[in-house]
Amino acid sequence: MGDEGGLEILNKLEKEQTNLSLLQERLAKSAQITKGIGNILNTFEQRLSRLEETILPVYNETESLQKAQYNIECTMQLLDNVIGYYEVSGNVEHIIEKGPGEGGIELDRYIDALNRLYNAQKYFEKNIPQSVELINVSSFFHKGSDKLNAEFKTILDKYNTPILPIVLLDFIHFEESRDMKALPKQIPPEAKEQLIKISSWLLSHNRDEFLTVYGKTRGSVLQRSLTMLRNHQKSVSGGSVHTSANSPMLKSKFPSRHEAKRQHSTRRLQAFERKANRMFLRASQTLEHSTGFTLGSKRSSHLDTSYSGEEVDNEQEMYNYLICIIALHKLMQIEQYLMKEIITPNHRPQVFELIVREAMDTLVQDGENIATRAKKCIQRHDFGTVLVIFPIFKQLRALKPDFERTIEQWDLNVKQKFESILQMLQTTGAKALDDFIESLRSDSVTQLPPDGTVHELTSNVIMFLEQLLDYSDTIGIVLGQDPIYAKQLEKLKFADQNKAFIGLYIGKVLAQLNHTLISKSEQYSDVALKALFRLNNNNYVLKSLQRTNLLELYLISEPKCEEYYHTSIQDHKKAYSQCWNKLLNYIESDDPFVHGEKLKDKERAAVKEKFAGFNKEIEDISKVQRGYSIPDIELRESIKRDNKELVIPKYNAFFNRYGVLNFTKNPEKYIKHKPDEVSAIIDRFFDVAA
C-alpha cells in the first residue's frame, strides 16, 4: 500500500516536470516573437516618418490650391452678380413698364423685379456712386415703387363700395355680438392678400405713402356709408318723427324681399322712436283726463306752436343723429378688423385717425348744429323739442364704454371728439333745464283764463316734468354737474343721487310756478275767481304729482310738499267762500219777529229788503259762477257741497222764519226761491251750459 502511493506521486511529479519543460519552451518562443514584433514596429515607425516627410508638403500644396480654387469661384460669382447688376435694368425694364395688376405682371414676379433693382441700387450706391448705372437703376426702382403704390390704391378703389343702410342697420341690431366674422365683408381674401404683400414690401423699403392712401380711401368709404344711412333715414321718416312703428311708412322702409330680414334689424330703432312718440301722447292724455281739455297734436302755446314744422325737423334730426353715431361706432369696428392684417400695429393709430377724421368732424359739426338749433328752441321757450337731447345723451353715455374699448390704443383724438359731443349735449340739456325755470319766472303771457280754470302754463309744466321721468338718471347726471345742486344734495343725504337731483329740480320748478301763478292771479278783480284760479291750479298740480312718480321724487327734497298743497287748497276754498258773505248778511239777521204779530211798516220793509237782497245776490252769483270752471269733477262737487252746507241751512232757517210772515200783499214778488230751488241753483254753478 505504501509502494503504490509512492509510485503515484512519482508519476505526478514526472508529469508536472514535463509540463514545466513545455511551458519554458513556449515562453522562449513568445520572447522570440515579441522581439520580432518590436523590430517590425521599429521598422514601420521609421518608414512612417519618412512618408510624413514626403507627403506633408504635397498636402499643404493641395490645400493652397483648394483655397485658390474657392477664391476663384467666389470671385466668379461676385463678377456674375456685378454683371447682373449692370444687366438688371435691361432685364426688368419691360416688367416695370408693364406694371403689376390686371393686364400687367403677376404681383410676386413684379415684387421680385423690384427687389433685384433694389439690390443693384444698393450695390452701385456703395461701390460706384457716380455711375450712370446707379441713375438708371434708381429711376426704374422709383418708377416701379410708384406703380406698386398705385396698384395698392387701385385695389382699394376697386373694393370701396360703401355699406348699404339695410346691411348697416342689421349689423347695428347685432351690436352685442363680438364675433367679427359676422362683419360685412369689404375686401375679398385674394385682394386682401395682395394688399398685405404690397404694404409689407412698401413699408420695408421706406415707402409709407400707402398709409395715407389707405386712410383716406377707407375714410371716404366710411363717410359715404354714413351719408347713405343718413339719407335713408330721412327718406324713411318723411320729415316726421311721430311715425308709429306700425305705419305704412315704416313698413315700406325696405323693399318687400328684405322684409323678413328688416323686421328684426330695425326693432331697436323702432323702440326708440316709439318711446319718443309716447312722450307727447302721454302728457296730452294726462291733461285731458285731469282737466277735460283735448290737446290733440297741438303743442302748448308756452312751447311756441308757431314753429311746429321746424320742431318736427329738429326731433327727426336728433333721432337720425343718434343712429349715425351708433353706426359710426360699428363702422369703426369694421375698419379696425379690416386693417389688422394690412397695416402694421405701430402705424394703425395714425391710419385709423385718417379713416374716421372726416366722419367724426362731420358728426361733431352736426352736433354743434343741433346744439345751436336747440338753443334757438330754448330762446323761444320750445322746451318740448329740446327734451329729445336727453334720450340721445342717455344713449351715447350707454355707448361710451363700448366706444372707448373700440378706440383703446388707437387714437386719442377720436375719444376727445366723442367726449366733446357728450359735453355739448350735456351743456345744452343743462341750459334747457335752467332756462325752463327762468321762463316761468319771466313769463310774459298776461292773459288769464276768464273762467279761472287750470292755466296752460301749469299743464305745460306738469307735462314737461312728466317727460323728464323717462330720463331721470340722465338728467340727474346733468344736474349733478351744477355746484348749486351738488351742495343741496349734501343736505338731503339721500342714497340715490340721480333721484335726489330730480327731486330738487322738481321743487325749484313748482316753487317758481306757484310764485308766477300767484303773481298772475292778482289781475283778477273778482276775489272768488282769483281764489278759484289758485285752487284749480294747486289741485291740478297735487293730483298730477300723486298720479305719477313726481310726488315720490318731490318728497325727497320737500318731505312736507303734499301737506303744503292740502293746506293751500283749504286756504283757497276758504278765500272762495267769502263770495257768499254779502248774501249771508241778508239771511243771518237776528230781528225778533214773532209769528202772528202785525208787522210795522219799517219791519215789513226790512223783510222785503232781505228777500230782495237775497234774490238779487243768488241770481248774480249764479249768473257769474255758471261761467266759472272747475275741471276736476271731485273738486267741483266738493265746492258745490261746501256752498250748499254754507248757504242752504241758513236760508232754510231764514225761509221758515220770514216766509210765513205777512210782510207783503205780493209774496211771489219777494219769495222767489224755496230752499230746494236754491240747492238746484248751486248745482248749476261751474256749468256754462246750465
C-alpha positions as CSV (number, residue, x, y, z in Angstrom):
1,M,0.0,0.0,0.0
2,G,2.9,2.3,0.8
3,D,4.7,1.4,-2.5
4,E,1.6,2.2,-4.6
5,G,1.3,5.6,-3.0
6,G,4.9,6.5,-3.7
7,L,4.6,5.3,-7.3
8,E,1.6,7.6,-7.9
9,I,3.5,10.6,-6.5
10,L,6.4,9.9,-8.8
11,N,4.1,9.7,-11.8
12,K,2.5,13.1,-10.9
13,L,6.0,14.6,-10.4
14,E,7.1,13.4,-13.8
15,K,4.0,14.8,-15.5
16,E,4.5,18.2,-13.8
17,Q,8.1,18.3,-15.0
18,T,7.0,17.6,-18.5
19,N,4.5,20.4,-18.3
20,L,7.1,22.8,-17.0
21,S,9.6,21.9,-19.8
22,L,6.8,22.6,-22.3
23,L,5.9,26.0,-20.7
24,Q,9.5,27.1,-20.7
25,E,9.8,26.2,-24.4
26,R,6.7,28.2,-25.2
27,L,8.0,31.2,-23.1
28,A,11.2,31.1,-25.1
29,K,9.2,31.2,-28.4
30,S,7.0,34.0,-27.1
31,A,10.1,36.1,-26.2
32,Q,11.4,35.5,-29.7
33,I,8.1,36.6,-31.3
34,T,8.0,39.7,-29.1
35,K,11.4,40.6,-30.2
36,G,10.5,40.1,-33.8
37,I,7.3,42.3,-33.5
38,G,9.4,45.0,-31.8
39,N,11.8,45.0,-34.7
40,I,8.9,45.2,-37.2
41,L,7.3,48.2,-35.3
42,N,10.6,50.0,-35.3
43,T,10.9,49.5,-39.0
44,F,7.3,50.7,-39.6
45,E,7.9,53.8,-37.5
46,Q,11.0,54.6,-39.5
47,R,9.1,54.2,-42.8
48,L,6.1,56.3,-41.5
49,S,8.4,59.1,-40.5
50,R,10.0,59.0,-44.0
51,L,6.4,59.0,-45.5
52,E,5.3,62.0,-43.5
53,E,8.4,63.9,-44.6
54,T,7.4,63.2,-48.2
55,I,3.5,63.7,-48.1
56,L,3.1,66.7,-45.8
57,P,4.5,69.2,-48.4
58,V,2.1,67.7,-51.0
59,Y,-0.8,68.1,-48.7
60,N,0.0,71.7,-47.9
61,E,0.3,72.5,-51.6
62,T,-3.1,70.8,-52.3
63,E,-4.8,72.9,-49.5
64,S,-3.4,76.1,-51.0
65,L,-4.7,75.0,-54.4
66,Q,-8.2,74.4,-52.9
67,K,-8.2,77.9,-51.3
68,A,-7.2,79.4,-54.6
69,Q,-9.9,77.5,-56.4
70,Y,-12.6,78.7,-53.8
71,N,-11.4,82.2,-54.1
72,I,-11.6,82.0,-57.9
73,E,-15.2,80.6,-57.7
74,C,-16.3,83.4,-55.2
75,T,-14.7,85.9,-57.5
76,M,-16.5,84.5,-60.5
77,Q,-19.8,84.5,-58.5
78,L,-19.2,88.1,-57.5
79,L,-18.4,89.0,-61.0
80,D,-21.6,87.3,-62.2
81,N,-23.6,89.3,-59.5
82,V,-21.9,92.5,-60.6
83,I,-22.6,91.8,-64.2
84,G,-26.1,91.0,-63.2
85,Y,-26.4,94.5,-61.5
86,Y,-25.3,96.0,-64.8
87,E,-27.8,93.9,-66.7
88,V,-30.8,94.2,-64.2
89,S,-32.1,97.5,-65.8
90,G,-32.4,95.9,-69.2
91,N,-33.8,92.7,-67.8
92,V,-36.7,94.2,-65.7
93,E,-37.4,97.2,-67.9
94,H,-40.4,95.6,-69.6
95,I,-41.7,94.3,-66.2
96,I,-41.6,97.8,-64.7
97,E,-43.1,99.4,-67.7
98,K,-46.0,97.0,-67.8
99,G,-46.6,97.3,-64.1
100,P,-48.4,95.0,-61.7
101,G,-52.1,94.0,-61.6
102,E,-54.7,93.2,-64.2
103,G,-53.3,93.3,-67.7
104,G,-49.8,93.6,-66.2
105,I,-47.3,91.4,-64.3
106,E,-48.2,88.9,-61.7
107,L,-47.6,90.6,-58.3
108,D,-44.9,88.2,-56.9
109,R,-42.9,88.4,-60.1
110,Y,-43.2,92.2,-60.1
111,I,-42.0,92.4,-56.5
112,D,-39.1,90.1,-57.3
113,A,-38.1,92.6,-60.1
114,L,-38.2,95.4,-57.7
115,N,-36.1,93.5,-55.2
116,R,-33.5,93.0,-58.0
117,L,-33.5,96.7,-58.7
118,Y,-33.2,97.5,-55.0
119,N,-30.2,95.2,-54.6
120,A,-28.5,96.7,-57.7
121,Q,-29.2,100.2,-56.4
122,K,-27.6,99.4,-53.1
123,Y,-24.5,98.0,-54.8
124,F,-23.9,101.0,-57.0
125,E,-24.6,103.4,-54.1
126,K,-21.9,101.6,-52.1
127,N,-19.3,100.9,-54.8
128,I,-19.8,103.2,-57.7
129,P,-22.0,106.1,-56.5
130,Q,-21.2,108.3,-59.5
131,S,-22.0,105.7,-62.2
132,V,-24.7,106.1,-64.8
133,E,-26.0,102.6,-63.9
134,L,-27.0,103.9,-60.5
135,I,-29.1,106.6,-62.1
136,N,-30.8,104.0,-64.4
137,V,-31.4,101.5,-61.6
138,S,-32.7,104.2,-59.2
139,S,-35.0,105.6,-61.9
140,F,-36.6,102.2,-62.6
141,F,-36.8,101.4,-58.9
142,H,-38.7,104.6,-58.0
143,K,-40.9,104.2,-61.0
144,G,-41.7,100.6,-60.1
145,S,-42.3,101.6,-56.4
146,D,-44.7,104.3,-57.6
147,K,-46.6,101.8,-59.7
148,L,-46.8,99.4,-56.7
149,N,-48.2,102.3,-54.7
150,A,-50.7,103.0,-57.5
151,E,-51.6,99.3,-57.6
152,F,-52.3,99.4,-53.8
153,K,-54.8,102.3,-54.4
154,T,-56.3,100.6,-57.4
155,I,-57.1,97.5,-55.4
156,L,-58.6,99.7,-52.6
157,D,-60.6,101.7,-55.1
158,K,-61.9,98.5,-56.7
159,Y,-63.5,97.5,-53.4
160,N,-64.5,100.9,-52.0
161,T,-68.3,100.2,-52.1
162,P,-70.0,101.7,-49.1
163,I,-72.1,99.6,-46.8
164,L,-75.8,99.7,-47.7
165,P,-78.1,101.1,-45.0
166,I,-80.0,97.8,-44.6
167,V,-76.8,95.9,-44.0
168,L,-75.5,98.5,-41.5
169,L,-78.9,98.6,-39.7
170,D,-78.8,94.8,-39.5
171,F,-75.3,94.9,-38.1
172,I,-76.3,97.6,-35.5
173,H,-79.1,95.2,-34.4
174,F,-76.4,92.6,-33.6
175,E,-74.4,95.1,-31.6
176,E,-73.9,92.7,-28.7
177,S,-72.2,90.2,-30.9
178,R,-68.4,90.1,-30.6
179,D,-67.9,87.7,-33.5
180,M,-66.0,89.7,-36.1
181,K,-66.8,87.1,-38.7
182,A,-70.3,88.5,-38.8
183,L,-68.9,91.8,-40.0
184,P,-69.9,92.9,-43.5
185,K,-67.1,91.7,-46.0
186,Q,-65.4,94.7,-47.5
187,I,-62.4,93.2,-49.4
188,P,-62.3,89.6,-50.7
189,P,-59.4,87.4,-49.4
190,E,-57.4,87.3,-52.6
191,A,-57.4,91.1,-52.9
192,K,-56.5,91.4,-49.2
193,E,-53.5,89.1,-49.6
194,Q,-52.3,91.3,-52.4
195,L,-52.7,94.4,-50.2
196,I,-50.8,92.7,-47.4
197,K,-47.9,91.8,-49.8
198,I,-47.8,95.3,-51.2
199,S,-48.0,97.1,-47.9
200,S,-45.3,94.8,-46.4
201,W,-42.9,95.5,-49.3
202,L,-43.5,99.3,-49.4
203,L,-43.1,99.6,-45.6
204,S,-39.8,97.6,-45.6
205,H,-38.5,99.9,-48.3
206,N,-39.5,103.2,-46.5
207,R,-42.4,103.9,-48.8
208,D,-45.2,104.8,-46.4
209,E,-47.4,106.9,-48.7
210,F,-49.8,104.0,-48.9
211,L,-50.7,104.6,-45.3
212,T,-52.3,107.9,-46.2
213,V,-53.9,106.4,-49.3
214,Y,-55.4,103.6,-47.2
215,G,-56.7,106.0,-44.6
216,K,-58.2,108.5,-47.0
217,T,-59.7,105.8,-49.2
218,R,-61.3,103.8,-46.4
219,G,-62.3,107.1,-44.7
220,S,-64.2,108.0,-47.9
221,V,-66.0,104.6,-47.8
222,L,-66.9,105.2,-44.1
223,Q,-68.2,108.7,-44.8
224,R,-70.3,107.5,-47.8
225,S,-71.8,104.7,-45.7
226,L,-72.9,107.2,-43.1
227,T,-74.2,109.6,-45.8
228,M,-76.3,106.8,-47.4
229,L,-77.6,105.9,-43.9
230,R,-78.5,109.5,-43.2
231,N,-80.3,109.9,-46.5
232,H,-82.1,106.6,-46.0
233,Q,-83.3,107.7,-42.5
234,K,-84.6,111.0,-43.9
235,S,-86.4,109.3,-46.7
236,V,-88.0,106.8,-44.3
237,S,-89.0,109.4,-41.8
238,G,-90.7,111.5,-44.4
239,G,-89.8,114.5,-42.3
240,S,-91.8,113.3,-39.3
241,V,-90.7,111.8,-36.1
242,H,-94.2,110.9,-35.0
243,T,-94.5,107.9,-37.2
244,S,-95.8,104.9,-35.4
245,A,-94.0,101.6,-35.5
246,N,-96.8,100.0,-37.5
247,S,-97.3,102.7,-40.0
248,P,-97.1,102.1,-43.8
249,M,-94.2,104.4,-43.9
250,L,-92.1,102.2,-41.6
251,K,-93.3,99.1,-43.3
252,S,-92.0,100.3,-46.7
253,K,-88.6,101.2,-45.2
254,F,-87.1,98.4,-47.3
255,P,-88.2,96.5,-50.4
256,S,-90.5,93.6,-49.7
257,R,-87.9,91.0,-50.5
258,H,-85.9,92.2,-47.5
259,E,-89.0,92.4,-45.2
260,A,-88.2,89.4,-43.1
261,K,-84.6,90.5,-42.6
262,R,-85.6,94.1,-41.9
263,Q,-88.1,93.3,-39.1
264,H,-85.5,92.2,-36.6
265,S,-82.9,94.7,-37.8
266,T,-84.9,97.8,-37.0
267,R,-86.6,96.6,-33.9
268,R,-84.3,98.5,-31.6
269,L,-84.6,101.7,-33.6
270,Q,-88.4,101.5,-33.7
271,A,-88.4,101.0,-29.9
272,F,-86.5,104.3,-29.6
273,E,-88.9,106.0,-32.0
274,R,-92.0,104.7,-30.2
275,K,-90.6,106.0,-26.9
276,A,-90.2,109.4,-28.3
277,N,-93.7,109.3,-29.7
278,R,-95.2,108.3,-26.3
279,M,-93.6,111.4,-24.6
280,F,-96.1,113.9,-26.0
281,L,-99.0,111.5,-26.2
282,R,-98.9,110.5,-22.6
283,A,-98.7,114.1,-21.5
284,S,-101.7,115.0,-23.7
285,Q,-103.8,112.2,-22.3
286,T,-102.8,113.2,-18.8
287,L,-104.0,116.8,-19.3
288,E,-107.3,115.6,-20.9
289,H,-108.0,113.2,-18.1
290,S,-107.3,115.8,-15.4
291,T,-108.9,118.9,-16.9
292,G,-111.2,117.8,-19.7
293,F,-109.0,119.6,-22.2
294,T,-108.1,118.0,-25.5
295,L,-104.7,118.9,-27.0
296,G,-104.7,116.6,-30.0
297,S,-101.5,117.0,-31.9
298,K,-101.1,120.7,-30.9
299,R,-98.2,121.8,-28.7
300,S,-98.7,124.1,-25.9
301,S,-98.5,127.8,-26.6
302,H,-95.9,128.1,-23.9
303,L,-93.8,126.0,-26.1
304,D,-94.5,128.2,-29.1
305,T,-96.6,126.4,-31.7
306,S,-95.6,128.8,-34.5
307,Y,-92.5,126.7,-35.2
308,S,-94.2,123.3,-35.3
309,G,-92.7,122.2,-38.6
310,E,-89.2,123.1,-37.5
311,E,-89.8,121.3,-34.2
312,V,-90.5,118.1,-36.0
313,D,-87.4,118.6,-38.1
314,N,-85.3,119.1,-35.0
315,E,-86.6,115.9,-33.4
316,Q,-86.1,113.9,-36.5
317,E,-82.6,115.4,-36.9
318,M,-81.7,114.4,-33.4
319,Y,-83.0,110.9,-33.8
320,N,-81.1,110.5,-37.1
321,Y,-78.0,111.9,-35.4
322,L,-78.1,109.2,-32.7
323,I,-78.4,106.5,-35.3
324,C,-75.4,107.9,-37.2
325,I,-73.2,107.8,-34.1
326,I,-74.2,104.2,-33.3
327,A,-73.5,103.4,-37.0
328,L,-70.1,105.1,-36.9
329,H,-69.1,103.0,-33.9
330,K,-69.9,99.9,-35.8
331,L,-68.1,101.1,-38.9
332,M,-65.0,101.8,-36.8
333,Q,-65.1,98.2,-35.7
334,I,-65.4,97.0,-39.3
335,E,-62.4,99.2,-40.3
336,Q,-60.3,98.1,-37.4
337,Y,-60.9,94.4,-38.2
338,L,-60.1,95.1,-41.9
339,M,-56.8,96.9,-41.3
340,K,-55.4,94.4,-38.7
341,E,-53.6,92.3,-41.4
342,I,-52.9,95.1,-43.9
343,I,-51.5,97.8,-41.6
344,T,-48.8,97.1,-39.0
345,P,-49.6,97.7,-35.3
346,N,-47.4,100.8,-34.9
347,H,-49.0,102.5,-37.9
348,R,-52.6,101.7,-37.1
349,P,-53.4,104.6,-34.8
350,Q,-52.4,107.3,-37.4
351,V,-54.3,105.4,-40.2
352,F,-57.3,104.9,-38.0
353,E,-57.4,108.7,-37.3
354,L,-57.3,109.3,-41.0
355,I,-60.2,106.9,-41.6
356,V,-62.5,108.4,-39.0
357,R,-61.4,112.0,-39.1
358,E,-63.9,113.3,-41.7
359,A,-66.8,111.3,-40.2
360,M,-66.0,112.4,-36.6
361,D,-65.6,116.0,-37.7
362,T,-68.9,115.8,-39.5
363,L,-70.7,114.4,-36.5
364,V,-69.1,116.9,-34.2
365,Q,-70.3,119.7,-36.6
366,D,-73.8,118.1,-36.8
367,G,-73.8,118.0,-33.0
368,E,-72.9,121.7,-32.8
369,N,-75.7,122.5,-35.3
370,I,-78.2,120.5,-33.2
371,A,-77.0,122.4,-30.1
372,T,-77.4,125.7,-31.9
373,R,-80.9,124.9,-33.1
374,A,-81.7,123.5,-29.6
375,K,-80.6,126.8,-28.1
376,K,-82.9,128.6,-30.5
377,C,-85.7,126.4,-29.3
378,I,-84.8,127.3,-25.7
379,Q,-84.8,131.0,-26.6
380,R,-88.4,130.8,-27.9
381,H,-89.4,128.5,-25.0
382,D,-89.8,125.4,-27.1
383,F,-88.6,123.1,-24.3
384,G,-90.5,120.1,-25.6
385,T,-88.3,119.8,-28.6
386,V,-85.1,120.2,-26.6
387,L,-86.1,117.2,-24.5
388,V,-85.0,114.9,-27.3
389,I,-81.5,115.8,-26.3
390,F,-81.8,113.7,-23.2
391,P,-82.5,110.3,-24.8
392,I,-79.6,111.0,-27.2
393,F,-77.4,111.9,-24.3
394,K,-78.6,108.7,-22.5
395,Q,-77.9,106.5,-25.5
396,L,-74.5,108.0,-26.1
397,R,-73.5,107.6,-22.4
398,A,-74.5,103.9,-22.6
399,L,-72.5,103.6,-25.8
400,K,-69.4,105.3,-24.3
401,P,-67.8,102.2,-22.6
402,D,-68.0,100.2,-25.9
403,F,-66.9,103.2,-27.9
404,E,-63.8,103.7,-25.7
405,R,-63.0,100.0,-25.8
406,T,-63.2,100.2,-29.6
407,I,-60.8,103.1,-29.9
408,E,-58.5,102.0,-27.0
409,Q,-54.8,102.1,-28.1
410,W,-55.9,103.5,-31.5
411,D,-56.3,107.3,-31.4
412,L,-56.9,109.7,-28.6
413,N,-58.3,112.4,-30.8
414,V,-61.3,110.2,-31.6
415,K,-62.0,109.8,-27.9
416,Q,-61.7,113.5,-27.3
417,K,-64.2,114.3,-30.2
418,F,-66.7,111.8,-28.7
419,E,-66.3,113.4,-25.3
420,S,-66.9,116.8,-26.9
421,I,-70.2,115.6,-28.3
422,L,-71.3,114.3,-24.9
423,Q,-70.2,117.6,-23.2
424,M,-72.0,119.6,-25.8
425,L,-75.3,117.7,-25.3
426,Q,-74.9,117.9,-21.5
427,T,-74.3,121.6,-21.6
428,T,-77.3,122.2,-23.9
429,G,-79.5,120.0,-21.7
430,A,-78.4,121.8,-18.6
431,K,-79.2,125.1,-20.2
432,A,-82.6,123.9,-21.2
433,L,-83.4,122.9,-17.6
434,D,-82.2,126.2,-16.2
435,D,-83.9,128.3,-18.8
436,F,-87.2,126.4,-18.3
437,I,-87.2,127.7,-14.7
438,E,-86.2,131.1,-15.9
439,S,-89.0,131.1,-18.5
440,L,-91.5,130.6,-15.7
441,R,-90.0,133.5,-13.8
442,S,-90.1,135.8,-16.8
443,D,-93.3,134.5,-18.4
444,S,-94.8,137.4,-20.4
445,V,-98.2,136.0,-21.1
446,T,-100.6,138.3,-19.2
447,Q,-103.9,136.9,-20.4
448,L,-105.6,134.7,-17.8
449,P,-108.4,132.2,-18.4
450,P,-111.6,134.1,-17.8
451,D,-113.2,131.1,-16.2
452,G,-110.4,130.6,-13.7
453,T,-109.6,127.1,-15.0
454,V,-106.1,125.5,-14.9
455,H,-103.6,127.8,-16.6
456,E,-101.9,126.4,-19.6
457,L,-98.6,127.2,-18.0
458,T,-99.4,124.8,-15.2
459,S,-100.3,122.0,-17.6
460,N,-97.2,122.6,-19.6
461,V,-95.0,122.5,-16.5
462,I,-96.5,119.1,-15.4
463,M,-96.2,117.8,-19.0
464,F,-92.5,118.9,-19.0
465,L,-91.8,117.3,-15.7
466,E,-93.5,114.0,-16.6
467,Q,-91.4,113.8,-19.7
468,L,-88.3,114.1,-17.6
469,L,-89.2,110.9,-15.7
470,D,-88.1,108.8,-18.6
471,Y,-84.6,110.1,-18.3
472,S,-84.3,110.7,-14.6
473,D,-80.8,109.0,-14.5
474,T,-79.5,111.1,-17.4
475,I,-81.0,114.3,-16.1
476,G,-79.6,113.6,-12.7
477,I,-76.1,113.3,-14.2
478,V,-76.6,116.7,-16.0
479,L,-77.9,118.4,-12.8
480,G,-75.0,116.9,-10.8
481,Q,-72.5,119.0,-12.7
482,D,-74.1,122.1,-11.2
483,P,-72.4,123.1,-7.9
484,I,-75.6,124.5,-6.5
485,Y,-77.4,121.2,-6.9
486,A,-74.3,119.3,-5.6
487,K,-74.3,121.5,-2.5
488,Q,-78.0,121.0,-1.8
489,L,-77.6,117.2,-2.3
490,E,-75.2,117.1,0.7
491,K,-78.1,118.3,3.0
492,L,-80.5,115.7,1.8
493,K,-78.2,112.6,2.4
494,F,-80.3,110.5,0.0
495,A,-78.8,107.3,-1.4
496,D,-79.9,107.6,-5.0
497,Q,-78.3,110.8,-6.1
498,N,-80.0,111.0,-9.5
499,K,-83.4,110.8,-7.9
500,A,-82.4,113.4,-5.4
501,F,-81.3,115.8,-8.1
502,I,-84.6,115.3,-10.0
503,G,-86.4,115.9,-6.7
504,L,-84.5,119.2,-6.2
505,Y,-85.3,120.3,-9.7
506,I,-89.0,119.5,-9.4
507,G,-89.1,121.5,-6.2
508,K,-87.4,124.5,-7.9
509,V,-89.8,124.3,-10.9
510,L,-93.0,124.0,-8.8
511,A,-91.9,126.7,-6.4
512,Q,-91.4,129.1,-9.3
513,L,-94.6,128.0,-11.0
514,N,-96.5,128.7,-7.8
515,H,-94.9,132.1,-7.4
516,T,-95.7,133.0,-11.0
517,L,-99.4,131.9,-10.7
518,I,-99.9,133.9,-7.5
519,S,-98.5,136.9,-9.2
520,K,-100.6,136.5,-12.3
521,S,-103.8,135.8,-10.3
522,E,-103.6,139.3,-8.9
523,Q,-105.0,140.5,-12.2
524,Y,-108.4,139.1,-11.3
525,S,-110.7,141.7,-9.8
526,D,-113.2,139.1,-8.6
527,V,-111.9,137.7,-5.3
528,A,-113.8,134.4,-5.9
529,L,-112.4,134.0,-9.3
530,K,-108.9,134.7,-8.0
531,A,-109.4,132.0,-5.3
532,L,-110.8,129.5,-7.8
533,F,-107.9,130.1,-10.2
534,R,-105.4,129.4,-7.4
535,L,-107.5,126.4,-6.2
536,N,-107.7,124.9,-9.7
537,N,-104.0,125.1,-10.3
538,N,-102.9,123.9,-6.9
539,N,-105.4,121.0,-7.1
540,Y,-104.2,120.1,-10.6
541,V,-100.5,120.1,-9.5
542,L,-101.3,117.9,-6.5
543,K,-103.3,115.4,-8.5
544,S,-100.7,115.3,-11.1
545,L,-98.0,114.7,-8.5
546,Q,-100.0,111.9,-6.9
547,R,-100.8,110.2,-10.2
548,T,-97.2,110.0,-11.3
549,N,-93.8,109.3,-9.8
550,L,-93.3,113.0,-9.5
551,L,-94.5,113.1,-5.9
552,E,-92.1,110.4,-4.9
553,L,-89.2,112.4,-6.2
554,Y,-90.5,115.7,-4.9
555,L,-90.8,114.3,-1.4
556,I,-87.1,113.7,-1.4
557,S,-86.4,117.4,-1.5
558,E,-89.6,118.6,0.2
559,P,-90.9,116.0,2.7
560,K,-93.9,118.3,3.5
561,C,-94.8,119.2,0.0
562,E,-98.1,117.2,-0.1
563,E,-99.1,118.8,3.2
564,Y,-98.4,122.2,1.8
565,Y,-100.7,121.6,-1.2
566,H,-103.5,120.3,1.0
567,T,-103.2,123.3,3.3
568,S,-103.1,125.7,0.3
569,I,-106.2,124.1,-1.2
570,Q,-108.1,124.6,2.1
571,D,-107.0,128.2,2.3
572,H,-108.2,128.9,-1.3
573,K,-111.5,127.2,-0.5
574,K,-111.9,129.5,2.5
575,A,-111.0,132.5,0.4
576,Y,-113.5,131.5,-2.2
577,S,-116.3,131.1,0.4
578,Q,-116.1,134.8,1.1
579,C,-118.1,135.4,-2.1
580,W,-121.2,134.4,-0.1
581,N,-120.6,137.0,2.7
582,K,-122.9,139.6,1.2
583,L,-125.7,137.1,0.5
584,L,-125.4,135.6,4.0
585,N,-125.8,139.1,5.5
586,Y,-129.3,139.1,4.2
587,I,-130.4,135.8,5.8
588,E,-128.4,135.9,9.1
589,S,-130.4,138.7,10.8
590,D,-131.5,138.2,14.4
591,D,-134.5,140.5,14.2
592,P,-137.0,139.4,17.0
593,F,-140.1,139.0,14.9
594,V,-142.9,136.9,16.4
595,H,-145.2,134.9,14.3
596,G,-148.8,136.2,14.2
597,E,-147.8,139.7,15.2
598,K,-148.8,142.6,12.9
599,L,-145.6,144.0,11.5
600,K,-144.9,147.6,11.4
601,D,-144.2,149.3,8.1
602,K,-140.5,149.6,9.0
603,E,-140.3,145.9,9.8
604,R,-142.2,144.9,6.6
605,A,-139.7,147.0,4.6
606,A,-136.8,145.2,6.3
607,V,-138.1,141.8,5.5
608,K,-138.8,142.8,1.9
609,E,-135.2,144.1,1.7
610,K,-133.8,140.8,3.0
611,F,-135.7,138.7,0.4
612,A,-135.0,141.2,-2.4
613,G,-131.3,141.3,-1.5
614,F,-131.0,137.6,-1.3
615,N,-132.8,137.1,-4.6
616,K,-130.5,139.6,-6.3
617,E,-127.4,138.1,-4.8
618,I,-128.2,134.5,-5.6
619,E,-129.1,135.4,-9.2
620,D,-126.0,137.5,-9.6
621,I,-123.7,134.8,-8.1
622,S,-125.4,132.1,-10.2
623,K,-125.1,134.1,-13.4
624,V,-121.4,134.8,-12.8
625,Q,-120.3,131.4,-11.4
626,R,-122.0,129.4,-14.1
627,G,-119.3,130.8,-16.3
628,Y,-116.5,129.8,-13.8
629,S,-114.7,126.5,-14.3
630,I,-113.6,123.7,-12.0
631,P,-112.4,121.0,-14.5
632,D,-111.7,118.4,-11.8
633,I,-115.0,116.6,-11.1
634,E,-114.2,115.7,-7.5
635,L,-113.1,119.2,-6.6
636,R,-116.1,120.7,-8.4
637,E,-118.6,118.6,-6.5
638,S,-116.7,119.3,-3.3
639,I,-117.1,123.1,-3.8
640,K,-120.8,122.7,-4.6
641,R,-121.3,120.7,-1.5
642,D,-119.4,123.3,0.6
643,N,-121.6,126.0,-0.9
644,K,-124.8,124.2,0.0
645,E,-123.6,123.4,3.5
646,L,-122.7,127.1,3.9
647,V,-126.0,128.6,2.4
648,I,-128.9,126.1,2.5
649,P,-129.2,125.5,6.3
650,K,-129.1,129.3,6.9
651,Y,-131.5,130.0,4.1
652,N,-133.8,127.2,5.2
653,A,-134.0,128.8,8.7
654,F,-134.5,132.2,7.2
655,F,-137.2,131.0,4.8
656,N,-139.1,129.2,7.6
657,R,-138.8,132.2,9.9
658,Y,-139.7,135.0,7.5
659,G,-141.6,133.3,4.7
660,V,-144.7,132.9,6.9
661,L,-144.8,136.5,7.9
662,N,-147.4,138.8,6.4
663,F,-145.0,141.4,5.2
664,T,-146.4,141.9,1.7
665,K,-149.5,141.6,-0.4
666,N,-147.5,140.1,-3.2
667,P,-145.3,137.3,-1.6
668,E,-144.4,135.8,-5.0
669,K,-142.6,139.0,-5.8
670,Y,-140.2,138.5,-2.9
671,I,-140.3,134.8,-2.1
672,K,-138.8,133.6,-5.4
673,H,-136.8,130.6,-4.3
674,K,-137.5,127.8,-2.0
675,P,-134.6,126.1,-0.3
676,D,-134.6,123.1,-2.7
677,E,-134.6,125.6,-5.6
678,V,-131.6,127.3,-4.1
679,S,-129.9,124.0,-3.9
680,A,-130.7,123.4,-7.6
681,I,-129.2,126.8,-8.5
682,I,-126.0,126.0,-6.7
683,D,-125.8,122.7,-8.6
684,R,-125.7,124.7,-11.8
685,F,-122.6,126.5,-10.8
686,F,-119.4,126.0,-12.9
687,D,-121.5,124.9,-15.9
688,V,-121.8,127.4,-18.6
689,A,-124.4,125.3,-20.4
690,A,-126.7,125.3,-17.4
